[in-house]
Amino acid sequence: MRIRLLLLNLLLVPAVQAQGVMQPLAIQGIQQQDPSATRARAMGGAFAASGGNNPEAMLLNPAGLADMARPALSVAGLWQSRNWAETQHWNPNRYYAGISLYFSDPATYRSDALSEPDWSHAQSAFYPAFAGGAFPFSLGDRAVTVGVAWRLVADLSDYDRNDNVLAPYIGQFRPVPVDRPNPGEEIDVAWSSFERRREGAIRALSPAVAMQILPHVHLGFRFSWWNGSSDDIQRHSSRGHFLLREDAHDYSFTALDGSIEWNGSSDYSGWTAAGGVHWKTDVLGLGAVYQLPIRLTRSVRYEGAYVDLDGNASRHTLEEEEEITLPFKFTAGASFRPAPTLMLTVDYFIRHYEELEVRTPAGEELLRRDSPADPETLSYLRLDWGPVRGTRIGLEWEIRNHWFVRAGFRQDPQPFRIEGFGLLGQTARGNAFSAGLGLPIGPALFDLAYDFQRLLYQDRWESNVDYNRIRKHNLLFGATYRF
């Protein structure tokens, strides 16, 4: 009976979680808010002080719109390819040597196509990234520009998988080690596999205005109404049950079947606003952008197919609504022109994701599901995310009249914390490299950018190390027509 209760608790809920080896779908992907402006991405995403003479400036520092001298329309698209991969390496655990040796040789337990500890997964997609226009005019002796854009703000693509989910996780040592059996005692360990996948995007309708308030100083404001959706799938299958005993090599195993698959969608809606300031001379520019906290509603509808441990099938429906508050984001930067045809830019950005909040009808249990929840109870939940901060560096060289070569580098920190006994509190950090061109054809200017992102990190446990890799190839192309 205790075996059945342990496994039923793992299988019956869509948001079940075991320490360090399985994170259910919640709001993953919502933090992926790389700028969809082609010129800025080619320059490493450094935009706070780079200004701009096309409508894409309203995506970045809205104060840069005040640089525009002529009305213009812009469009842009994004093609991306992403690859997730993980390799598991098992070492003998001195307290549970028998079971850890069992996992160190996958051939001893490999039984189907999914029972592979090492895996990779690829996704590719094309997104319309931007469509907008801006119109400059004079208000008295001041230059004013207004604009409106429909734009991509967040790519929600996400994937993760683990074929060796153990609950409790025997490799856990910190912050609290897993107990060892006393003489005559046994520890129940459920073994299962997990997979999640999300595809989708959030877009925004954004009006903006910029004004020259002093000869070299511009202010800008942008409002954004967010709307989007994603297709979500997560699967959780029971594989068996272990009983661990006092002797390090003494355990028993029972193979068990049972599964739950949740398939459905998430819909997102909300709003935010941003304000920016830009000071510019012929040689030096300074800029800063403050984005207000983003308030979103996520509506979830999942259909679940459940097979219990006796092979009986049933279906379940889950409908939930979450209120999400993403913390503010601040970016400051500088630009420098050592020559009229060369510009260097640098940005520093920070966002306190540890202050992110999710309010759900089921409260904490919707994401952690440690105990039964009252569906009528509202409570606040802080996810275990950490702050992100980093720099972006860009270069733009005008090799001839309106012919540009661009390059850049940026740090690409992630808010989720790396798990494992030796890395408490550390978040994952990646890098991105980019390059691009700007080419005039008649009255239009065409921009092209390539951006490569790489994230490598290790989840380290007493029994094993998970080597994780995420690679993203992004190709952006845009066109601007000035009237």
C-alpha positions, 0 to 999 in steps of 0.5 A: 500500500505504501508503494502505491500511495507514493507512486500515485502521489507522483502521477496524479498531479501535473505539477509534481516535482522531485528534488533536483531532477524534474521541474514541471511546466509553470512559467518557463520561457517567460524570461526569454525577452531578447530584443527583436530589433535587428540592428540592436541584436547584431550589436550584442543587444546594447541599445540604451545609448545607441539612439536610432533613426528607425521605428525599431528604437521604440522597442529599446530605449524609446527616447531614441525615437527623437533622433528620427528626422523623417517618417518611416515604416519597419518590418522584421522577422526572426528564424531560430533553431534551438537544441537542448541536450543533457548527459548524465554521469553516475558515480558510486554513492558510498551510502547507496553504492548498489543502487548508484552502480545500477544507474551507472550502467544504463544497459542494465535498465534500458527498456524502451526508446525513452529510457536513455539517460543522455538525450538531445532535442531540437526545435525551430520556428519562424516568428514575425518579430516587428511591424511598426511606424514612427512619425516625427514633427515639431511642437513649438521649438521641440522635436517630437516623435510618435510611433506604434509597433506590434512586436515579439517580446518573449519566446516561450520555447522550452524543453526538459527531460529526465529519465531517472527521477528519484523521489526522494533523490538519493544523491541529495546532500545539501541543503539537507542530506537524504536519511540513511536506513537504520538497522531494520528500516527501509527507505522507499524510493520511487523511480519515474521518467519526466518530459516537458515541452512548450512552444509559443510566443508573447507579442505586444502592441506598443505605442510610444512617444519621444520628445527633445527637452533640451538641446542634447537630451531626449525623453521617451515613454512606451506602453505595451499590452501583452498577449500570447499563447503556448502549446504545453505538453508534459509526461510523467511515467512510473518505472519502478520502486526501490527499497533501500536497506542498511547495507550499502549494497542491499536493495530490492526493486519492483517494476511498476507501470503508470503514467499521466500525460497533460496536453493543453495550452496557456494563454497570456495577457497583461501590460507594462510600461517603460521610460527612457532618457538619452543624452547625445553629442557627436562623440558621446552618448548616455542612456537609461531605460526603466521598465515597470514590473510586468503584470500578466495573467496566465490562463491554463487548460490541460487535458490529462490522460491517466493510467493507474498502476493496475492499467486502468485509464481515465481522463482529467481536466485542469483549468487554472488562472495565475496572476504573474508579476515580473520584476522591473528591469533597468538598463544603462549604457554609453556610446562612443564615436572615436571616428564619425563612421565608428560607434562603440556601445556598452550596456549594463542591465539588472533584473531581480527575478527573485522578487517574481511572484505568482498568485494561483487559486491553488497557491504554492501547491499548484507548482510544488504540490507538496500537500493537498490544496484547497482550490478556493484558497489564494496565496502568493508564491515566490519561485526559486529564481535569482537575480540576473545582471550582465553587460552587452558590448556592440560595434557599428562601422559605416564602411560607406554611405549607409553601408554598415558592418556590426558585431557584438557580445553579451552575457546571457544570464538565466534566472533559474538556479543550478541545482546540486550539493555544491552550488547552492544559490548559483544561477546559470549564466551563458553568453551570446555572440552576434554579427550583422549588416546594414545595406541600402537599396533605393529608399529602403534600408535592409538589416541582417543579424545573426545571434548565437547563444550558448548556455552550459551548466552542471547539476552536481549531486553526490551520486551523479552529474548532469551536464546540460547544454542549450544552444540557440541560433537566431537569424533576424532580418528587417527592412525600413522605408523612410518617406 
